[in-house]
Amino acid sequence: MAYTASFSVSVGDPTKASDVTTLAANDDFLKAAVDAIMHNSATPTAVLKTAVTTQTLHAADDDTLKLASTSFVKRAADAAGISFSNDADDRVVTGTGSGINGEANLTFDGSTLTLAGNQVINDGYGLRVGSATEVTSATGIGEVQINGTGNPDTQLFLGRWAANLTGPTMVMHTSRSGTVGGTTIVQDGDYFGQTYYTGSNGSNNTAIGAVIDARVDGTPSSTSMPGKIQFATSPSGAVSPTVRMVITSGGNVGIGGVTPDVGSNGANDVVVTISNSATAADHHAAILELNASTSTNTAEIGKLAFTRSAATNKDHASIRALTASSDADAGAHMAFLTKTLNSGIAERMRINSAGDVSIGTTNVDNGGRFKVLNSDGEYTAGFFNSHGSTPYGLLLNFAGAAPDNNTQHFLHCSDTGGDRLFIYADGDVANHDGTYGTISDVKFKQDIVDVRSYWDDFKSLQYRKFRHKTDVAVDADAPYRLGLIAQEVETIFPALVPESPDADIETQGDPILDESGEPVLDDDGNPTYETVSTPSGTTHKWVKSSIVEGPIMGSVVQELQSRLEAAEAKITALESA
């Protein structure tokens, strides 16, 4: 390669006369350019010649242009057209045509490449972090991949440092527009986004273990974007995920892969629905398990709390499971707690680990399976049947194999003084006072003496025919009954007429009528009645009829027998005389 003493070079835009210059062999610009980019030595470290005359490059120069190790400085006197702007340290230099630019937002100091401003990776190209290897996932090849062999190498970290409530944000967005940035409205069932959890299966990296997806759940509009979230996992032996839980746009939760039940009336009154597809092989029902790791006796291992968000003390009621002992296999008690106004929550009922039930106390210590403890002045239990035509009371039923005898009890009543009332399995009734069948064993008695004559007293008793007011209130044709009047018996046998306080109960009164005089009907079409409350503090009297009709009548009958026998003796004597 050679150049001669006489040639011309065009620099800049040849269409502009000011940028065109004819350079001679000894022109300063040409010599400086040649000196800056060429030398005749094969050694890169050789010093460039400071002056250039007519020269010919020989074969020994290896026909190679060597870049100088020294910098090139453009003089102001040089022709326009070659530029170098944004001169600063560590900047990456780019060029277009004859322009050269040190990029202010792109720097490289030999170890760290720093990017500032917006960065764009065109469609079809990807960003690989940690490894250049491109991995195919269950949904294809992701354009952004972070791959590595260590835990920190594969972490995605979003951090925010600000003096406010906000934190980092990750957004998934979808649109039915075919243009990036388009706003075509989505439809019911469209995906907002999906998160896949996959693993290598020995042959590929596409096996799906779990999926979380968010979808449109209803009809969207400019003022509404209903959404739901679904959670799916792949069972053992499969790689296809099955939906396990759904949270709907209304906040209802379905567990077991079912859409939450909204209730029979169509309202969202069922917040959580748990379902399980039981098979003949497993017979599993829907199970909600609460687990706690504790070995402390009576410690809580699970709790269902019922609260009101507006309350100060929000623990209104709860169901709790308590360990039965420190032994992990000892089972648990179930405790039921409620609170009253201006009081703390307290236990009201317990089912212990043996299945015994206690109400008002935490212990079942009477040898039975059911115990109720009440406060002073309260009924222990009340059984009410509001059915007006065919009411039933309390049923006590023995098994078919139970003996028909007077050993087992249908009912056993006692207090601190001893046994008071028995109803035996054969239907016999016995009580302490002898008003019915009598607990009459001599071992229970002392100070035994003969009774006086009740002949005159018994003759003074007046048996009456009557109807009960409560019977007439229900049926105007109620039948008549025979019996005694307590106040009349009291004048003869005061000890046989106790006085007891009225029960604080409500009874049925007169029918309620409307303005037309027609009965007011309830929701079932039945007439409604006034409620009659028994006045507080009243009492009623009752007769120990079984004593009158038992021991007293027995003594009268005995006396009658004696009198008959005496009369017969007199008649016999008279007849003999």
Buried (B, 14 or more C-beta within 10 A) or exposed (E): EEBEEEEEEEBBEEEEEEBBBEBEBEEEBBBBBBBBEBBBBEEEEEEBBEEBEEBEBEEEBEEEEBEBEEEEEEEEEBBEBEEBEEEEEEBEEEEEEEEBBBBEEBBEEEEEEEEEEEEEEEEEEEEBEBBEEEEEBBEEEBEEBBBEEEEEEBEEEEEEEEEEEEEEEEEEEEBEEEEEEEEEBBEEEBEBEBEBBBBEEEEEEBBBBBBBBBBBBBEBEEEEBBBBBBBBBBEEEEBEBEBBBBBBBBEBBBBBBBEBBBEEEEEBEBEEBBBBEEEEEEEEEEEEEEEEEEEEEEEBBBBEEEEEEEEEEEBBBBBBBBBBBEEEEEBBBBBBBBBEEEEEBEBBBBBBBEEBBBBBBBEBEEEEEEBEEEEEEEEEEEEEEEEEEEEEEEEEEEEEEEEEEBEEBBEEEEEEEEBBBBBBBEEEBBBBEBBBBBBEEEEEEEEEEEEEEBBEBBEEBEEEEEBEEEBEBEEEEBEEEEEBBBEBBBEBBEEBBBEEEEEEEEEBEEEBEEEEEEEEEEEEEEEEBEEBEBEEEEEEEBBBBBBBEBBBBEBBEBBEEEEEEEEEEEEEEEEEE
